[in-house]
């Protein structure tokens, strides 16, 4: 069971429509009280089915204890499945809530249980005192009497789930030049993917009914596959996929070093009880992987924020060092709900290139955004995917900085979605996202940039200004590329669209695992291919030699199945002339050139990317078959 408790000045709800076929019958769909009350948002979990009565008793004990602490007699029991990624069956959840209601009434509390199985609107008014907001976790399968209790003591730090519900937004399409059009009135005839992205974002449905096309492609190309021995949403990367993954990582690291970043590494797990982390976790309730060590529980990080913030909070920073840039390739973990998992689009484990740029003030933040747009656009162009851009901006910031927003939109150079929200429900006042839209009309964010106005105080991050005084900076959260997994999702979904359009699907040359396949016509030309490979090695070109005892036709088809960009059949003619006939996949042609000319062509096309070695033997006879069929 997971529970969020809010001590409120009044509460109301309205049951709108049934969310389940077997939703409770209700006589009154509307309820309102202006009296003080303790509102308990409760999600029953799969483990509660082990002993529903024990779970209900423990839940009622927690509610009663909290009610006594705040001297409250009126109790609201509200079913809210969104608190957990492991919900129980509806029948279990309803039994638990009814048992909690009965138990509390027998103790003399005035209890209102909100109907189960309905979509509802509600209003709540948090009191804001030190005990007004709390979250609780009960794992009945481990120990009925043991409760993990995390209190939030900062009244301003309202849980994002509740705050976002209370916040209202307006959505527009903004064009270069500043024209602002409500999303329902914009002419999408020339911007079909923008329309799909807008519909996806406003619907807020992240569930996947069918596997997206990239899943089959990533397995077919031997890049990534499911790991049946792990949790769902965790994947294994065979050598080809790992070669691609490392190529992307090194490309982003190089760009960040050129940008002036300090590259570092921080821990993967963090203490729930660390004072700076308690309130931060309320931004992402119930999404952590829990790690137990001894008698303490830790959580696996879902971004690089924790380690970087804790590190810089203990550093001595002068205004002369601002803007200060911290960068990390951060293996991250997030327990997405099972219905939302969809291959690389939304896994539970991902690799996030994460830079935090620390600036003195709002003007510095705006300047940093404009600087960062340069590398975000450059890297996304190198992915060779189409994308849609959106910005989410706090209304007060937007009204005071329209000229800045216009600069950003003009820099993007095409219409984008703009959400203006009235109440800040998270740490940012400005957030930009670069999104891929796939064939399933779903979308996923690649790069992002955010202006954070609260975490420097939360983590006690300070710098010394010109007058020798300590001040809190602002922080830009930026992923220049998005997670490596999302990048792979984007390029494979784009390749699928190419195939549907009658084009040759391919990966960007600089990240494709094997760039050249040499196919000797028989064993007598293997040594010559090895000699040719030395020239490719000199230029940092990734290559394989198909030294298997197969026909030339089978060797060529094998290379084509793996989307290898350059295929060279090597026999007596090629050895005698020193010229190779090369099949170029993307161009759909054949050209004749020397091995050095081929190496120079690839080197020129990939000059912006670091040289990544192939992470498996060059001879195919030495390679096991992991998951591909060739």
C-alpha angles and dihedrals in degrees: 000000000000123000137185115198124200122181101214143188096228132333138213139178139181123204105224107180141332118282093184131040090230095046116150118272110246130197096193118036095185128062131172136171130175091196124106112267144167108239115204117195104198133189119189114215135206092259091060089071088071090074115356095180093051091047091049092049092050091047092050090049091055093048093047092048092051092045091053092050093055093036093240127155100177115081129189117198108199124182109224115168092179091082092075140048090203104056120179123236111284091247091057092047093051093048091050094050093047090050091050090050092050093047094051093047090053088055090056101257123142100242131190116186114200115225117272122232099023135116104239141186117214143180125210134176112203113212093218100219121135094270097038096100125042139151126207135191128199122188104191093183092064107038126340095208097048118093128181105218121189115182124200110214101177108090092202093057100084113178109266094232092060095037092051090052090055095045119090125210141193121210125212141166110235121198131199106277092041105273108158120201129176108248093245092055101046120110105237096177091113096033108055096153091050088054091050091048092049091051091049094049097047093045091053092203108146097169120116121217097181131028110264115243095251091069093068091043095051090053094042091053091046093239105121136356139179118270109221090191093062140056118290112273093036117112141191123228115211116206095275092052092043090052089055092044093051091046090057092044093051092047091055093043090053092051091049093049089050087051090057100256127159104233114214146153128231135184124285098221132051139190117260089212097054104122096228093049101050097077094036090061090061087073089067108028119189095000100106131107105231118223120190120207115176107315096335132086123222132181130227110241121254094197140010092256097097099055096037093049093047090048097050092043087068095045128095107239126184127199085244089068094053131143086049116187126203120186135185139167094227123198100212138189130208127168099225116187113270094241090056096053111111116161114271092345093075115002127160095234120047142159112239124193099212129184124182115196114197115209135177101238148338094292090053090049092054091049090050092051091055091048093048093051087070097062094036091056093042094052094044090051088055090056088063093219132128115241142180124224129218134180127201113198135177107244096234091052091047094050091050096043108038092133091055092048090051090052090053094048092046089052091052087052100206139066115287139180116263122195116191112194126193103210125042105238097170137030096276134083094184128031130173125191134189109208137192117215114207136202091267090061089249124127138207131193119244112174123018139181124194135179107222116202103175114040097076088065093041091054096032093241110169142168131200114243130211091277093053093253124135116241137178113246130209119248130216114212107204137170106191093198109010120241117327088240091055090049090055089047090052098049094044094047088049089050089052090054089050090054092050088051091054095256129126110267113227145156122242106277096235094057101035108114098229117028099179132030117196112202114192113205090227141351094277091072098049093093090051090051089052088055090050088051091061089065091049089049090054091059095041094248116156112229145163133206116218098217095163122123096253137120119272089246092057091047092052093047090049091055092046092053089058092048093239106180099215123036120184123188108205124202142131095303093053093045094049096045099036087226126115129209102224128196109214109203101198095045093041091223143107123236135179119229142136122265089253092052089050092049092049092050092054092042091053094048092049100036093120093061129074116250108263118193122228107257098217136052117290093228110080091209087067093054122090118220106252105179109323126103113224 
